[in-house]
Amino acid sequence: MNAEDQSTNPSRTSGAVTRKTMPFQKYKPFKPIPLPDRTWPDKVITDAPRWCSVDLRDGNQALIEPMTPNEKQKMYDLLLDIGFTEIEVGFPAASQTDFDFVRKIIEEDRIPDGVTIQVLCQAREELIKRTCEAVTGAKRVIFHLYNSTSTLQRKVVFNKSREEVIKLATDATQIVKDNTRELVASGTALTLEYSPESYTATEMDFAVEICAAVMDVWRPTVDDKIVLNLPSTVEMATPNVYADQIEYFTRHLPNRENAIISLHTHNDRGTGVAASELGLMAGAERIEGTLFGNGERTGNLDLVTMAMNMFSQGIDPQLYFGEMSKIVEISEECTKIPIHIRQPYAGELVFTAFSGSHQDAIKKGMQFVESGSDSAWEVPYLPIDPSDVGGSYRETVRVNSQSGKGGVAFILENYFGVSLPRSVLLEFSPIVQAISEADGGELKPDVIWQAFVNEFIEVEGPYQLLDYQIQTEGNDSESCQAKIRVADNEVDVSGVGAGPIDAFINAMVATLNEPLNVADYQEYGLNEGSEAQAICILAITDEDGNKYYGVGISQNTTTAAFKSIIAAINRKWR
């Protein structure tokens, strides 16, 4: 390296690497919760929680282009189809579009029995009254009331004391109570949900205090519980800290039996799913989130991933994701956000193996499962059966330059019904690898098949079969007369043998002076019915023992065999 090179590269001086640093000093580490006798690490999730989708509210408000009424309807119908029984349908007091949508699904009787709609509302009287107006006539409603409680919000945004924030929450709770009496009297089953927004940045004793104060006003019972939603509005720490916060809260909340503890995690640190899972272990019973984690900033909890994580552990998630491609399609249409190819359980490549060793392991695992040796799903590299989400085993193996003969064999067998001998695979795999390296990417099954056709079936060479006739002779022999194109000439060949193949080989040897010995022969059907075809895989050897494979395919088994011989001869002379 010359002096000029050193001066233009600030990360190197005098030949030594200088580590670049980021301004980490400006950030304060989160103080963990003092909970030395925590119990949640020993807990195991055994049942699905109560699920609540917030796609139509939290998810929608985070979109660059919020959903149109038609898109909201389509997303709502999808959520019902998946099996959600609690759906936050909007913030009707903040948006006329949301207000109109809530009225539409109520007035058009689009809320099935057993489904509860949830509406969000700030702790402000005029908004509470407007929200009550929006849900008039609904059979089941969760009124989701919230206000910010964190130290930072109280100091920077609202300039309010703890006492003032508690009064704000309790006054609003009383206003909700007063303004929903007519709703309840008319037959609406009403539940209050209260969220101390930014719970993760709120002092734990204060979080308990304000929620207890809200309960004192609302007066929930064991039979008519309040939902206390504890959101990581901004994810502040590692998931274990959130779990400690949840366990602390559940331990210290008065009249705990009268409350449903709900979680609403975000993904700022990339651990929204983990935080919710540990939060369930810590005592929560209900989960809010969105499909594929759509939401503010880095998104909400991904309900698909969390539910499917349970499914993969043998737990009924009580949600149906058996048509994942449909769910992806509608989600992308409504949100205008493409699902990443590596999205857990739903991405295009999540069940795909390019590595040759992985492909081989998957193939053997599938053979084990199909043998019926064990009822459990045990296939290496596949945490679940792709068919459980509407995929197929066939799509798990794809070929690029990193794939080996196992991947090539898989594609030919599962897409085209061709099972090749190991020696043919050893010969063909480097050809596929060379094509992939030259192309620079994945090879689709049709490309692999065409390469196989060019290499073993429609082989360019001096010989071409034009026509033939077979006749039975005496002494259990058969004769073959065939017309062969040799370069630019047509040649008639004839021979007698123990069968058609033997007769054809003898004809080629006698007329064209081709020394041919059949060293390997396989024949089987490719498919069934009127379009059934036979495939013949044959090898010939020359005087030096070199082996040349050829492949023939035809509805006639004899034709397939003759074509394979011609292909092998052409490969010999190529």
Steps between C-alpha positions, in 0.01 A plus 500: 500500500638839406478821701211630293300182566551537875391864504174427324409210728432631852452151640869413447810676632853372470374165387283443811120487503330774704156403631225750423262575789144621531376763753373238746567728799186707425273207592416375848467129570157385614487419869379144557214414733615376843321165495747237628224246572351517149310185404432546130821331373366166622161542333398339171239627253237228464193684371424777254424842646205717417600661170410850391589629156579872481566497124213737425616756756866482603600334175295734286621821665860403421443469125627760255167458323231404754255236385203602295154397630500206259846392615398529865201278425722248323747493789215473752353203312844336491540539877162337553597218265821440698292470815554820697219558748631836620583762238594862561309655211623857531528830682156637410528827690822593320403405145178538303608205287533285812168629634323417177656153485387417854148616417499297178588166657244558777215620279562237233519225763855403403609407853444126556366376831786437738721769345580813703601824334749721679528879463784720620445832675713756680407614850306805379127557557407614149682203347335258741153626407578474129628145546183400682302636209705289259437167677126550564316182408797264520447174692847474652746788547838550665544870576877552491593805708859622529724779624876537523657415834876485444746721686620649173151578369394655830813718504546593135156483338232563763683663793277318748562338836416139579189613686382707207547210260305269729215754519499524120461123473236462770295797380500356150399159634203657675403682179509170310289341772245779489479511121468126448211437739248530218707266283507238772130550573423441133674163508861573405749280684764762589854444625740774600861469391746739658854555371764694692674603178878458503467250783859380452630851579267545798608443861359162598343618822331784312372265229338286768364805679331656198350171380367430849347849507325436168366170635367676809289722276388233252430232764572183301416156638616144441204455265538839331871569480693804387780465242824658615722535198873550573661626179864520409403808301871532439707190566747610768698195606558129453194271506586358841470849651152536350409164652622624838280808459198282428564266794555799732169650386298181541646441847423849630166582333216506755203283405702326232224248448276772355739591218616349172865589444561588135825566313561735209862480392690689236814397320748786544772262621392218272367285784125567499412131467746391767374768739138387456593134544687569822219734608252213470729289716504788751123498543335677207190350338432710193707615201455793261685519172479507122547266206870489410579769757372802309497811721673816615877529442633142494154360551278317748519148622466260206193292584575250223843418634387474861199282421701275269776471760237349731373277221852367440511396867183297478269772638170586333540872418123538450577696184507352150801564277453202268462730197809713551534607136148648510578683826822639350321609182223689683740652750726631225202634306354686798821632658707554182789339689665191349562204727873432529621178338647400839185580701450213747246243380380720212799615295570352160828340614430392859462133408765507229838330503772582248782323683569152370545349848176661620314368196626152565398517867151627412453222245598234751280660766202494267564137416504426872170682558335336200609158624266542793774424751385782725186710508692812596640748249877453504667634190839676521496872415118513481347606834150430367348312210466756213163347412363623836509855365394411147847433358651179369805288555586546134572869558752440778791416271630753253821496306785748465878475489507381863280201433627151442378192323229454764327823396519411131362155571218648707392742226503235228312249715238728658427726202550261208482148646853410389707295744862486385771247586779636717751481217278721279456748784875519550534583134213746477543697824821681394321605181220656705749667733688651205176641358409648839844656549486653153146625558578627848180391670235240558409255227129441455382140450428560130858617443639191672270279295604662174866450592424133565320468167789660314759286676334156499185493281517727197874463461659669204703249299533309175214256558123546496227234514249555222289183493507132592304174473512195726405151388486178693725225362524135582698365793378776735689770312399830349624698205534875473509714187571864571566818305780711646620841398877514505618856445328594173428143390219254572616147572293182532616265773377154593579239759366204695511448876337353808277807524444838336788670681742218424387499136543877466847491656605218268366701205708803599811289555465309171420792275683795658790311653416639840631283784220520755462327834205578728642548850197636684128508427202648688144544384192630684184701446502877547126546548167320474197503272470569131798736507725247668859501383788264550854608573801288415842574654773299331876493498735363233870432533777526243812287454677683782219450751380860488130531582260729314146556621204588284134557585190445288140596575195385305151360543644185342754316713692365198528848349625634833768229510615566140517875567714440807744291292527773235551764771776292662678448166484873424646579843781257425584675173445851627 
